[in-house]
Amino acid sequence: MLRKLLLIIMFCSFIIYGEEYIVKKIAFIPYGDKDSEIGFKPSAPEINEDGDTIHVEPGEALSSWDIGIDGKIYLADAVKKVIKVYSPDGKYLRTIGIEQEDQEKKRKVTSSGKEKTLNSYQPSTFYFENDEVKRYSYPFKSYFKFPADVAVDGNGNVYVVPSISANYLMKFSSGGELIEIVDEFGEYGREDIKEIGFDVFSDDLGNVYINFVKKKNGHFTAKINQKGKTVLLEKFGSLDLKGNTYYLKYAYFNEPRVKLDTCAVIIVERAINAGGLDTLSINFHTKFTSYYGKSFWGVDRVGNLYFGDGYIEKYDQQSNLLARISPIGREYYEGYTFKHGLAGMAAVSKIIEDGSIYSVDLCDQGVLVFKRMIKPGTEGRILKPAITDTTKKK
């Protein structure tokens, strides 16, 4: 009897607690005008005709970020219009994107063999002094009108989308030298691409993915591997250690009158490395808004699936909920304040092979980089068992 009781207690503990994570702050990069610091533009209030504040635009600092497989941190500075590179513990290493030559324009041959005119941009920002609006310009020029996205490959090469509406990439060496203007991806050239925007990212194997909007409707995805070879994909997928590729497919809705942006089940298609396809049905314990445009979804090397919508839920392939990973708690922000109510970039950059998760948040003082690590001994523990009831597609 005692043995049965102990087994029940152990089983309940197994169900209740699930996997646990240790949160570690690995870097803090302050705002400021020094080379090592991130530029910052304060929040701007929107005022109605009666003089009342109706909306506050979040302060501007970052437009994108990435972490390389060597742990180096890459921040796209939306104010200084450059890419800042830091060591895994946040020490400043270099700036990428500063125009070294004293000329307004220069021409460079692109990957498609065409010439591209590169413009120089003067980063500047506005500030208040004695109730007057003044402009401050940084003492350099940048390659980027606005660094909309940044990703780094396994060799340390850095790919930057130089403006919001760009239809090409700028590729830099790990030392910051401009290597190439990439405007050809398989059968698609610059004339076929409408824009790239905020959709370039890398995986923890060092591959870089680019999602494009085509001029003649539709999208396509290209992968640039560590050898610099471009492979056209039907869509982006996450890989496990066995080489299987996972794709988001569609959602089921379990209520007849439910809003179309609310789903209870997500279907994931898995392309088997040895050939063939199968599907995984993930029954959510909590309803999410539409999985399209999720802050994050991904697969780790074991094949566990992660879906983010403010927080991240982690499922195994049997649809057991392993963990519900909350945003970074305020207890980890000791010494930092949030007066401006900044919109934190708490999106996931990478899930690395051991299941650790990186994220970034903004505070009043600067940029905080966090790493969540699975607590030893909790790997694979189930928070809630799989939901077994079926639903119908609506």
ZADO-949904 format. One record per residue (C-alpha): residue in three letters; y, x, z. Coordinates in Angstrom, 1 decimal, always signed. Example, Ala and Ser with C-alpha at 12.3 -4.5 7.8 and 13.67 -1.06 7.14 Angstrom:
% residues 2
R   resn        Y        X        Z
R    ala     -4.5    +12.3     +7.8
R    ser     -1.1    +13.7     +7.1
END
This chain:
% residues 394
R   resn        Y        X        Z
R    met     +0.0     +0.0     +0.0
R    leu     +2.4     +2.8     +0.9
R    arg     +1.6     +4.6     -2.3
R    lys     +2.4     +1.4     -4.3
R    leu     +5.6     +1.1     -2.4
R    leu     +6.6     +4.6     -3.2
R    leu     +5.7     +4.1     -6.9
R    ile     +7.9     +1.0     -7.0
R    ile    +10.8     +2.9     -5.4
R    met    +10.4     +5.8     -7.8
R    phe    +10.2     +3.4    -10.8
R    cys    +13.4     +1.5     -9.6
R    ser    +15.2     +4.8     -9.2
R    phe    +14.1     +5.7    -12.7
R    ile    +15.5     +2.5    -14.1
R    ile    +18.8     +2.3    -12.1
R    tyr    +20.2     +5.7    -12.5
R    gly    +19.3     +6.9    -16.0
R    glu    +20.6    +10.3    -17.2
R    glu    +23.4    +11.8    -15.3
R    tyr    +26.2    +14.0    -16.6
R    ile    +28.2    +16.8    -15.1
R    val    +31.8    +17.0    -16.3
R    lys    +33.5    +20.3    -16.7
R    lys    +37.1    +21.0    -17.8
R    ile    +36.7    +24.0    -20.1
R    ala    +40.3    +24.4    -21.3
R    phe    +43.9    +23.4    -20.8
R    ile    +46.5    +24.2    -23.4
R    pro    +50.1    +23.3    -22.4
R    tyr    +52.9    +21.9    -24.6
R    gly    +55.8    +24.2    -25.4
R    asp    +57.5    +26.4    -28.0
R    lys    +55.5    +29.6    -27.5
R    asp    +52.9    +30.6    -30.1
R    ser    +50.1    +29.8    -27.7
R    glu    +51.4    +26.3    -26.9
R    ile    +51.1    +23.0    -28.6
R    gly    +54.2    +21.3    -30.0
R    phe    +55.2    +17.9    -28.4
R    lys    +57.4    +15.0    -29.4
R    pro    +58.0    +12.6    -26.5
R    ser    +57.2     +8.9    -26.5
R    ala    +59.7     +6.8    -28.5
R    pro    +60.5     +3.2    -27.3
R    glu    +61.0     +0.3    -29.7
R    ile    +63.8     -2.0    -28.5
R    asn    +64.4     -5.6    -29.6
R    glu    +67.7     -7.3    -30.3
R    asp    +68.2     -8.1    -26.6
R    gly    +67.8     -4.5    -25.7
R    asp    +64.4     -5.0    -24.1
R    thr    +61.6     -2.4    -24.6
R    ile    +58.8     -4.2    -26.6
R    his    +56.7     -1.2    -27.5
R    val    +56.3     +2.5    -26.7
R    glu    +55.0     +4.8    -29.3
R    pro    +52.7     +7.4    -27.8
R    gly    +53.9    +10.9    -27.8
R    glu    +52.9    +13.1    -30.7
R    ala    +51.0    +16.3    -30.2
R    leu    +47.6    +16.4    -32.0
R    ser    +46.4    +14.9    -35.2
R    ser    +42.9    +16.3    -35.2
R    trp    +40.6    +18.8    -33.4
R    asp    +37.2    +20.5    -33.7
R    ile    +35.0    +22.9    -31.9
R    gly    +33.0    +25.6    -33.7
R    ile    +29.4    +26.4    -33.1
R    asp    +30.7    +29.5    -31.3
R    gly    +32.7    +27.3    -28.9
R    lys    +36.1    +28.2    -30.3
R    ile    +38.6    +25.3    -30.1
R    tyr    +40.7    +24.2    -33.1
R    leu    +43.7    +22.0    -32.6
R    ala    +45.8    +20.5    -35.4
R    asp    +49.4    +20.6    -34.1
R    ala    +51.1    +17.5    -35.5
R    val    +54.6    +18.8    -34.4
R    lys    +54.5    +22.5    -35.4
R    lys    +52.3    +21.5    -38.5
R    val    +49.8    +24.3    -38.0
R    ile    +46.2    +24.8    -36.7
R    lys    +46.0    +26.6    -33.3
R    val    +42.8    +28.5    -32.5
R    tyr    +41.6    +29.1    -28.9
R    ser    +38.7    +30.8    -27.2
R    pro    +36.0    +28.6    -25.6
R    asp    +37.9    +28.8    -22.3
R    gly    +41.3    +28.0    -23.8
R    lys    +42.8    +31.4    -24.4
R    tyr    +45.1    +31.6    -27.5
R    leu    +43.7    +33.5    -30.4
R    arg    +45.7    +32.8    -33.5
R    thr    +47.7    +30.3    -35.6
R    ile    +46.5    +29.2    -39.0
R    gly    +48.8    +27.8    -41.7
R    ile    +52.0    +29.8    -41.3
R    glu    +53.5    +30.8    -44.7
R    gln    +53.9    +34.5    -44.5
R    glu    +55.7    +35.0    -47.8
R    asp    +59.4    +34.3    -48.0
R    gln    +59.4    +31.9    -50.9
R    glu    +59.7    +28.1    -51.2
R    lys    +56.8    +27.6    -53.6
R    lys    +53.9    +29.5    -55.0
R    arg    +51.0    +28.8    -57.3
R    lys    +47.3    +29.3    -56.7
R    val    +44.2    +28.6    -58.8
R    thr    +42.0    +25.9    -57.3
R    ser    +38.2    +25.6    -57.2
R    ser    +38.4    +23.5    -60.3
R    gly    +40.2    +26.3    -62.2
R    lys    +43.5    +24.4    -62.3
R    glu    +46.8    +25.7    -60.8
R    lys    +48.2    +24.1    -57.8
R    thr    +51.8    +24.5    -56.6
R    leu    +51.9    +25.1    -52.8
R    asn    +55.1    +24.0    -51.0
R    ser    +56.4    +25.4    -47.7
R    tyr    +57.4    +23.0    -45.0
R    gln    +59.9    +23.6    -42.1
R    pro    +58.4    +22.1    -38.9
R    ser    +61.1    +20.5    -36.7
R    thr    +61.4    +18.0    -33.9
R    phe    +64.2    +15.9    -32.3
R    tyr    +65.2    +15.9    -28.7
R    phe    +68.0    +14.4    -26.5
R    glu    +70.7    +16.4    -24.9
R    asn    +73.7    +14.7    -23.1
R    asp    +72.7    +11.4    -24.7
R    glu    +72.9    +13.1    -28.2
R    val    +70.0    +13.4    -30.6
R    lys    +69.6    +17.0    -31.7
R    arg    +67.1    +18.7    -34.0
R    tyr    +65.1    +21.8    -33.2
R    ser    +63.4    +23.7    -36.1
R    tyr    +60.6    +26.2    -35.5
R    pro    +61.3    +29.8    -36.8
R    phe    +58.5    +29.7    -39.5
R    lys    +57.3    +27.6    -42.4
R    ser    +54.0    +25.9    -42.7
R    tyr    +51.5    +25.3    -45.5
R    phe    +51.0    +21.8    -44.2
R    lys    +53.2    +18.7    -44.6
R    phe    +51.1    +17.2    -41.8
R    pro    +47.7    +18.6    -40.9
R    ala    +45.8    +15.3    -41.0
R    asp    +42.4    +16.7    -40.2
R    val    +40.6    +20.0    -39.4
R    ala    +37.0    +21.1    -39.4
R    val    +35.3    +24.5    -39.1
R    asp    +32.0    +25.6    -40.7
R    gly    +29.3    +27.9    -39.2
R    asn    +31.0    +31.0    -40.6
R    gly    +34.3    +30.2    -39.0
R    asn    +36.0    +29.1    -42.2
R    val    +38.6    +26.4    -41.5
R    tyr    +39.1    +23.4    -43.7
R    val    +42.4    +21.5    -43.4
R    val    +43.6    +18.3    -45.0
R    pro    +47.3    +19.3    -45.5
R    ser    +48.8    +15.8    -45.6
R    ile    +47.9    +12.2    -45.0
R    ser    +47.6    +11.4    -48.7
R    ala    +46.1    +14.7    -49.8
R    asn    +43.2    +14.7    -52.4
R    tyr    +42.2    +18.4    -51.8
R    leu    +41.4    +20.7    -48.9
R    met    +42.8    +24.1    -47.9
R    lys    +40.2    +26.6    -46.9
R    phe    +41.1    +29.5    -44.6
R    ser    +39.0    +32.4    -43.3
R    ser    +38.3    +32.8    -39.6
R    gly    +41.2    +35.2    -39.5
R    gly    +43.6    +32.7    -41.0
R    glu    +43.9    +33.9    -44.6
R    leu    +44.1    +31.2    -47.3
R    ile    +40.9    +31.6    -49.3
R    glu    +40.8    +28.6    -51.6
R    ile    +42.2    +25.3    -52.6
R    val    +39.1    +23.0    -52.8
R    asp    +39.7    +20.2    -55.2
R    glu    +36.3    +19.8    -56.9
R    phe    +33.2    +18.3    -55.2
R    gly    +30.2    +18.1    -57.5
R    glu    +31.1    +15.7    -60.3
R    tyr    +34.3    +14.6    -58.7
R    gly    +37.6    +16.4    -59.2
R    arg    +41.1    +15.9    -58.0
R    glu    +41.8    +13.3    -60.6
R    asp    +39.0    +11.1    -59.2
R    ile    +40.0    +11.3    -55.6
R    lys    +42.7     +9.0    -54.2
R    glu    +42.8    +10.5    -50.7
R    ile    +40.9    +12.2    -47.9
R    gly    +43.1    +11.3    -45.0
R    phe    +41.6    +11.6    -41.5
R    asp    +37.9    +12.0    -42.4
R    val    +36.8    +15.6    -42.4
R    phe    +34.4    +16.8    -39.6
R    ser    +31.6    +19.2    -38.9
R    asp    +28.2    +19.1    -37.2
R    asp    +26.7    +21.5    -34.7
R    leu    +24.8    +23.3    -37.5
R    gly    +28.0    +24.4    -39.1
R    asn    +28.1    +22.0    -42.1
R    val    +31.4    +20.3    -43.0
R    tyr    +31.5    +16.7    -44.2
R    ile    +34.3    +15.1    -46.2
R    asn    +34.6    +11.4    -46.8
R    phe    +36.7    +10.4    -49.9
R    val    +38.4     +7.3    -51.2
R    lys    +38.0     +7.2    -55.0
R    lys    +40.8     +6.1    -57.3
R    lys    +38.4     +3.6    -59.1
R    asn    +37.2     +1.9    -55.9
R    gly    +34.5     +3.0    -53.6
R    his    +33.8     +6.0    -51.4
R    phe    +31.7     +9.1    -51.5
R    thr    +30.7    +11.9    -49.0
R    ala    +30.4    +15.6    -49.7
R    lys    +28.8    +18.2    -47.5
R    ile    +29.8    +21.9    -47.6
R    asn    +27.0    +24.0    -46.1
R    gln    +27.4    +27.5    -44.6
R    lys    +26.9    +29.1    -48.0
R    gly    +29.9    +27.2    -49.3
R    lys    +27.7    +25.1    -51.6
R    thr    +28.8    +21.5    -52.0
R    val    +26.2    +18.7    -51.9
R    leu    +27.2    +15.1    -52.8
R    leu    +25.8    +12.5    -50.4
R    glu    +25.5     +8.7    -50.6
R    lys    +26.9     +8.6    -47.0
R    phe    +27.1    +10.8    -43.9
R    gly    +24.1    +11.1    -41.8
R    ser    +23.2    +12.9    -38.6
R    leu    +20.2    +15.3    -38.4
R    asp    +17.6    +15.8    -35.7
R    leu    +15.5    +19.0    -35.1
R    lys    +12.8    +17.8    -37.5
R    gly    +15.2    +17.5    -40.4
R    asn    +15.2    +13.7    -40.4
R    thr    +18.5    +12.1    -41.3
R    tyr    +19.9     +9.0    -39.7
R    tyr    +22.4     +6.5    -41.2
R    leu    +24.2     +3.5    -39.9
R    lys    +23.0     +0.5    -42.0
R    tyr    +24.2     -2.9    -40.8
R    ala    +24.6     -5.1    -37.7
R    tyr    +22.9     -8.2    -36.4
R    phe    +24.8    -11.0    -34.6
R    asn    +23.0    -13.0    -32.0
R    glu    +25.5    -15.9    -31.6
R    pro    +26.1    -18.5    -34.4
R    arg    +29.8    -18.7    -33.8
R    val    +30.5    -15.1    -32.7
R    lys    +33.4    -13.3    -34.2
R    leu    +32.5    -11.1    -37.1
R    asp    +33.8     -8.0    -35.2
R    thr    +31.3     -8.4    -32.4
R    cys    +27.7     -7.2    -32.8
R    ala    +24.7     -7.0    -30.5
R    val    +22.3     -5.1    -32.6
R    ile    +22.7     -2.1    -34.9
R    ile    +20.2     -1.1    -37.5
R    val    +19.8     +2.6    -38.2
R    glu    +18.0     +3.9    -41.3
R    arg    +16.0     +7.1    -40.9
R    ala    +15.2     +9.3    -43.9
R    ile    +12.0    +11.2    -43.0
R    asn    +12.1    +14.9    -43.9
R    ala     +8.6    +14.7    -45.3
R    gly     +9.6    +11.7    -47.5
R    gly    +10.1     +8.0    -47.1
R    leu    +12.4     +5.7    -45.0
R    asp    +12.1     +3.6    -41.9
R    thr    +14.5     +1.8    -39.6
R    leu    +15.4     +1.8    -36.0
R    ser    +16.7     -1.4    -34.3
R    ile    +19.0     -0.7    -31.4
R    asn    +19.5     -3.7    -29.2
R    phe    +22.7     -3.3    -27.2
R    his    +22.9     -4.1    -23.5
R    thr    +26.7     -4.5    -24.0
R    lys    +28.4     -6.0    -27.0
R    phe    +30.6     -3.7    -28.9
R    thr    +33.3     -4.4    -31.5
R    ser    +32.2     -3.8    -35.1
R    tyr    +30.4     -0.5    -35.4
R    tyr    +32.4     +0.3    -38.5
R    gly    +35.3     +2.5    -37.4
R    lys    +33.6     +3.4    -34.1
R    ser    +35.3     +6.2    -32.2
R    phe    +31.9     +7.8    -32.4
R    trp    +28.3     +7.5    -33.4
R    gly    +25.8    +10.3    -33.7
R    val    +22.3    +11.6    -33.2
R    asp    +21.2    +14.6    -31.1
R    arg    +18.5    +17.1    -32.1
R    val    +15.8    +15.1    -30.2
R    gly    +16.7    +11.9    -32.1
R    asn    +18.6    +10.0    -29.3
R    leu    +21.4     +7.8    -30.7
R    tyr    +24.9     +7.6    -29.4
R    phe    +27.5     +4.8    -30.0
R    gly    +31.0     +5.0    -28.8
R    asp    +33.6     +2.3    -28.1
R    gly    +35.8     +3.4    -25.3
R    tyr    +32.7     +4.7    -23.6
R    ile    +29.4     +6.0    -25.1
R    glu    +26.0     +4.4    -24.9
R    lys    +23.0     +6.6    -25.4
R    tyr    +19.7     +5.1    -26.6
R    asp    +16.3     +6.6    -27.4
R    gln    +14.4     +5.6    -30.5
R    gln    +12.6     +2.8    -28.6
R    ser    +16.0     +1.2    -27.8
R    asn    +15.9     +2.2    -24.1
R    leu    +19.4     +2.7    -22.7
R    leu    +19.4     +6.2    -21.3
R    ala    +23.0     +6.5    -20.2
R    arg    +26.4     +4.8    -20.3
R    ile    +28.9     +7.6    -20.5
R    ser    +32.3     +6.6    -19.3
R    pro    +35.6     +8.1    -20.3
R    ile    +36.7    +11.1    -18.2
R    gly    +37.7     +9.9    -14.8
R    arg    +41.1    +10.5    -13.3
R    glu    +39.5    +12.6    -10.6
R    tyr    +39.2    +15.3    -13.3
R    tyr    +42.9    +15.2    -14.0
R    glu    +44.0    +16.5    -10.6
R    gly    +47.4    +18.2    -11.0
R    tyr    +48.2    +16.4    -14.3
R    thr    +50.3    +13.2    -14.8
R    phe    +50.4    +10.5    -17.5
R    lys    +54.0     +9.3    -17.3
R    his    +54.2     +8.8    -21.1
R    gly    +51.0     +6.8    -21.4
R    leu    +49.8     +9.0    -24.2
R    ala    +47.0     +7.9    -26.4
R    gly    +44.2    +10.3    -25.5
R    met    +42.1    +11.7    -28.2
R    ala    +38.9    +11.0    -26.2
R    ala    +36.8    +10.9    -29.4
R    val    +33.7    +12.9    -29.5
R    ser    +33.8    +16.1    -31.5
R    lys    +30.2    +17.2    -31.3
R    ile    +26.9    +16.6    -29.5
R    ile    +25.4    +20.0    -29.4
R    glu    +21.7    +20.8    -29.3
R    asp    +21.2    +20.5    -25.6
R    gly    +22.8    +17.1    -25.5
R    ser    +26.2    +18.2    -24.2
R    ile    +29.3    +16.3    -25.4
R    tyr    +32.8    +17.6    -26.0
R    ser    +35.9    +15.5    -25.8
R    val    +39.7    +16.0    -25.7
R    asp    +42.4    +14.1    -23.8
R    leu    +46.2    +14.4    -23.8
R    cys    +48.3    +14.3    -20.6
R    asp    +52.0    +14.9    -20.0
R    gln    +51.6    +18.6    -19.5
R    gly    +49.3    +19.4    -22.4
R    val    +45.8    +19.2    -24.0
R    leu    +42.6    +19.0    -21.8
R    val    +39.2    +19.9    -23.3
R    phe    +36.1    +18.6    -21.5
R    lys    +32.4    +19.2    -21.7
R    arg    +29.8    +16.8    -20.4
R    met    +26.5    +18.4    -19.6
R    ile    +23.2    +16.6    -18.7
R    lys    +22.4    +17.1    -15.1
R    pro    +19.1    +19.1    -14.9
R    gly    +16.1    +17.0    -14.0
R    thr    +17.7    +13.7    -15.3
R    glu    +16.8    +14.2    -19.0
R    gly    +15.1    +11.2    -20.5
R    arg    +15.5     +8.9    -17.5
R    ile    +15.9     +5.3    -18.5
R    leu    +19.0     +3.4    -17.3
R    lys    +17.8     +0.1    -18.7
R    pro    +14.6     -0.6    -20.6
R    ala    +14.7     -1.9    -24.2
R    ile    +15.7     -5.5    -24.9
R    thr    +12.6     -6.9    -26.7
R    asp    +13.9    -10.3    -27.8
R    thr    +14.7    -10.6    -31.6
R    thr    +17.9    -11.8    -33.2
R    lys    +18.7    -13.3    -36.6
R    lys    +21.2    -11.9    -39.0
R    lys    +24.4    -14.0    -39.2
END
